[in-house]
Amino acid sequence: MRLDNDIHNFYEHLVLNAIREQGLDSRLTLDQLADLCCLTLNHLPAHYIRHDVDMIYFLTDEQRREMTSKVQDALAIAHEKVLHSNPS
């Protein structure tokens, strides 16, 4: 087993999906997107899993809504920081 391939934070997929849904992946540079992902994930709780399907199966609708809401809030905060950051 390779831990770096077998284990990941479930929120990573939720963040990437939210970025795509908002069209940010076509409006930001690759560096900005990387910063946006890191900043967003740093505002969210870690939830490590091995298989996405296991997580999806065991989540209630309320838990899904709560996680989605947390992602949206964290993404908005991170997006503001990325937009207002000065390149070094």
N, C-alpha and C positions, 0 to 999 in steps of 0.2 A: 504494500500500500504506500502510495506517495501522498503524504498529507497535504502538500501544496496543490494537488489535483483533486483529492477526494473530499476535502473539507472547505466550505466557503460560508460566508455570511449571507443569510437569506435576503437581507436588505439590499445587497448588491444588485440583485435582479430587479427588485422593486424600484430602486433608484434609476437604473438604466432604462427601464420601461417608462418611468415618469419623464425622464429627459427626452426620450423619443416622442412621447405623446405631446409634449409641449413644444416640440420642434427645436429644442435647444441644440441638438446635435448638428443641425444645419446652420445655426447662427453663431456658434462659438468655435474658436480654434481648438485644435487638439490639446494644446497646453491648458486652455481655459476649461475644457471638458474634464481633463484629468484633475485640475484643481477643484472644479465643481463637485466631482464625485467624492473626492477626499473630504472636502468640507462638509458635504451633505452627510456622508457616512459617519463622520466624527460627531454629528449631532444626534445620531440614532443609537439605540441600544444594539449591542452585538447579539446576533442570534445565529450561531453556527450550526450547520447541518451537513449531512452527507448527500442527501437526495431531496431535490425540490418536491418531488411527488409526495414524499412522506409529509412534508410540511404543509403542502396544500390540502392534503387529505384530512389532516388533524385540526386545521384552523376552522373556527366558527365564522359565520358571516360577520359578526361583530368584531372579532379579532382582525379579520381582513380589512374591514373599514378603518379600524383604529390604526393598523400598520400603514395603510395607504394615506391616511390623514397625517400621520407623523412624517412620512416621506415628503408629502406636499409642503408641509410647514418647514422642514429642514432644507428642502430644495430651494424654497423661496429665500430663506436667510442666506444660504450659500451663494445663490445667484446674485443677490445684491452685493455681496462681498467681492465676487469675481468681477462684476461690472465696474465696481468702484476701486479696484486695486490698480496700483500703478506698476507698470513693468519696470523691473530693475535694470 
